[in-house]
Amino acid sequence: MTTPDDTMTSGTSGTSRTSGTVRTVVVTGGGTGIGRATAAAFAAGGADVYIVGRRAGPLQETAAAIAATPVAGDLATPDGVAAVVAALPEQIDVLVNNAGGNTDFDGVPDGADELTATADVWNRNWAANVLTAVLTTTALRPRMGAGGRIVNVGSIASPRGAGSYGAAKAALESWTVSLAADVGRDGITVNLVAPGLIVDTEFFRGRLSDERRMRLVAATATGRAGTPDDVASVIAFLASPGAAHITAQVVHVNGGAHSGR
Ligand SMILES: NC(=O)c1ccc[n+]([C@@H]2O[C@H](COP(=O)([O-])OP(=O)(O)OC[C@H]3O[C@@H](n4cnc5c(N)ncnc54)[C@H](OP(=O)(O)O)[C@@H]3O)[C@@H](O)[C@H]2O)c1
């Protein structure tokens, strides 16, 4: 089990920060799906990349494959975040708040009355998609300076509507705007990338039916599902020096399934 205490020595890139030009990047949810592709893109560009998730297994496998440093922990709780950030470097250049997902795919508790079940469903999506980003950013903000980049991962579910999941991603969009105003004069940008259907992730927990997949693809202008690399490349651009005057924006990556005009 990888823990925050031993990650600095167990990772493959923890010692690779040899010059001031190497950027330090933290990707939450970096062990799988969109986060893995994003972490891989940064690592391929020479960054010192840290990936965070709850499960040690996927983190360690990804870290070994892409040359990143794994840090295991639950970012939805203050104690979990505190333990994770204790294992991260003192200077962070890029924070990608990608951890999250629709917790409804994990099911709802059996036997709960309707109000209790509803509260549980909403609390879980709020914790997974909003608290993870807000708590992680709160903890790491003091380690970021001019040129810093924060990229949140939202969803097409925000404008489309998708119960507590879509509402949580809408909250993430609102917070992106206020955070951008808070940190903008310190030279830090904050944006949100909103993917549509992205395959080759664990998002659907194996529950995406062929019928629903075909319906989602049919709604695109490109006629195909998105891939983790489609999202990773946009995140990488928003984190680049050339994107210095783009902040407080929602960038849609959905093949035209929804227009963000
Ligand atoms: N795939 C899509 O179609 C799609 C569409 C729109 C938006 N998105 C968004 O894209 C982001 C990435 O999802 P994905 O599609 O790549 O699915 P994924 O493969 O399930 O990735 C989600 C990652 O978040 C991590 N995570 C979840 N809760 C966490 C917590 N409390 N603390 C730490 N890590 C946590 C998971 O790792 P552990 O389980 O090990 O913690 C996992 O690595 C999510 O925010 C999702 O809402 C996905």
Ligand as a Chemical Component Dictionary entry (heavy atoms), coordinates in Angstrom:
data_LIG
# 
_chem_comp.id                   LIG 
_chem_comp.type                 NON-POLYMER 
_chem_comp.pdbx_formal_charge   0 
_chem_comp.three_letter_code    LIG 
# 
loop_
_chem_comp_atom.comp_id 
_chem_comp_atom.atom_id 
_chem_comp_atom.alt_atom_id 
_chem_comp_atom.type_symbol 
_chem_comp_atom.charge 
_chem_comp_atom.model_Cartn_x 
_chem_comp_atom.model_Cartn_y 
_chem_comp_atom.model_Cartn_z 
_chem_comp_atom.pdbx_ordinal 
LIG N1  N1  N 0  -15.761 9.591  -18.675 1  
LIG C1  C1  C 0  -16.699 10.483 -19.004 2  
LIG O1  O1  O 0  -17.526 10.260 -19.898 3  
LIG C2  C2  C 0  -16.723 11.824 -18.281 4  
LIG C3  C3  C 0  -17.562 12.816 -18.799 5  
LIG C4  C4  C 0  -17.614 14.061 -18.177 6  
LIG C5  C5  C 0  -16.840 14.301 -17.060 7  
LIG N2  N2  N 1  -16.031 13.316 -16.552 8  
LIG C6  C6  C 0  -15.234 13.654 -15.369 9  
LIG O2  O2  O 0  -13.880 13.362 -15.632 10 
LIG C7  C7  C 0  -13.197 13.139 -14.398 11 
LIG C8  C8  C 0  -12.341 11.888 -14.527 12 
LIG O3  O3  O 0  -13.211 10.760 -14.656 13 
LIG P1  P1  P 0  -12.916 9.538  -15.647 14 
LIG O4  O4  O 0  -13.915 9.593  -16.706 15 
LIG O5  O5  O -1 -11.483 9.486  -16.002 16 
LIG O6  O6  O 0  -13.328 8.304  -14.700 17 
LIG P2  P2  P 0  -12.443 7.413  -13.723 18 
LIG O7  O7  O 0  -11.560 6.541  -14.524 19 
LIG O8  O8  O 0  -13.419 6.763  -12.796 20 
LIG O9  O9  O 0  -11.515 8.441  -12.914 21 
LIG C9  C9  C 0  -11.904 9.065  -11.714 22 
LIG C10 C10 C 0  -10.683 9.108  -10.814 23 
LIG O10 O10 O 0  -10.969 9.893  -9.641  24 
LIG C11 C11 C 0  -10.423 9.229  -8.512  25 
LIG N3  N3  N 0  -11.202 9.634  -7.340  26 
LIG C12 C12 C 0  -12.554 9.607  -7.208  27 
LIG N4  N4  N 0  -12.910 10.019 -5.985  28 
LIG C13 C13 C 0  -11.750 10.320 -5.327  29 
LIG C14 C14 C 0  -11.456 10.777 -4.013  30 
LIG N5  N5  N 0  -12.439 11.001 -3.093  31 
LIG N6  N6  N 0  -10.172 11.004 -3.666  32 
LIG C15 C15 C 0  -9.174  10.757 -4.566  33 
LIG N7  N7  N 0  -9.396  10.326 -5.817  34 
LIG C16 C16 C 0  -10.667 10.087 -6.191  35 
LIG C17 C17 C 0  -10.546 7.737  -8.848  36 
LIG O11 O11 O 0  -9.591  6.953  -8.170  37 
LIG P3  P3  P 0  -9.978  6.103  -6.841  38 
LIG O12 O12 O 0  -11.305 5.442  -7.112  39 
LIG O13 O13 O 0  -8.845  5.140  -6.693  40 
LIG O14 O14 O 0  -10.018 7.103  -5.735  41 
LIG C18 C18 C 0  -10.270 7.734  -10.340 42 
LIG O15 O15 O 0  -8.892  7.556  -10.608 43 
LIG C19 C19 C 0  -14.267 13.061 -13.321 44 
LIG O16 O16 O 0  -14.304 14.280 -12.597 45 
LIG C20 C20 C 0  -15.555 12.876 -14.116 46 
LIG O17 O17 O 0  -16.684 13.382 -13.435 47 
LIG C21 C21 C 0  -15.962 12.083 -17.142 48 
# 
loop_
_chem_comp_bond.comp_id 
_chem_comp_bond.atom_id_1 
_chem_comp_bond.atom_id_2 
_chem_comp_bond.value_order 
_chem_comp_bond.pdbx_ordinal 
LIG N1  C1  SING 1  
LIG C1  O1  DOUB 2  
LIG C1  C2  SING 3  
LIG C2  C3  SING 4  
LIG C2  C21 DOUB 5  
LIG C3  C4  DOUB 6  
LIG C4  C5  SING 7  
LIG C5  N2  DOUB 8  
LIG N2  C6  SING 9  
LIG N2  C21 SING 10 
LIG C6  O2  SING 11 
LIG C6  C20 SING 12 
LIG O2  C7  SING 13 
LIG C7  C8  SING 14 
LIG C7  C19 SING 15 
LIG C8  O3  SING 16 
LIG O3  P1  SING 17 
LIG P1  O4  DOUB 18 
LIG P1  O5  SING 19 
LIG P1  O6  SING 20 
LIG O6  P2  SING 21 
LIG P2  O7  DOUB 22 
LIG P2  O8  SING 23 
LIG P2  O9  SING 24 
LIG O9  C9  SING 25 
LIG C9  C10 SING 26 
LIG C10 O10 SING 27 
LIG C10 C18 SING 28 
LIG O10 C11 SING 29 
LIG C11 N3  SING 30 
LIG C11 C17 SING 31 
LIG N3  C12 SING 32 
LIG N3  C16 SING 33 
LIG C12 N4  DOUB 34 
LIG N4  C13 SING 35 
LIG C13 C14 SING 36 
LIG C13 C16 DOUB 37 
LIG C14 N5  SING 38 
LIG C14 N6  DOUB 39 
LIG N6  C15 SING 40 
LIG C15 N7  DOUB 41 
LIG N7  C16 SING 42 
LIG C17 O11 SING 43 
LIG C17 C18 SING 44 
LIG O11 P3  SING 45 
LIG P3  O12 DOUB 46 
LIG P3  O13 SING 47 
LIG P3  O14 SING 48 
LIG C18 O15 SING 49 
LIG C19 O16 SING 50 
LIG C19 C20 SING 51 
LIG C20 O17 SING 52 
# 
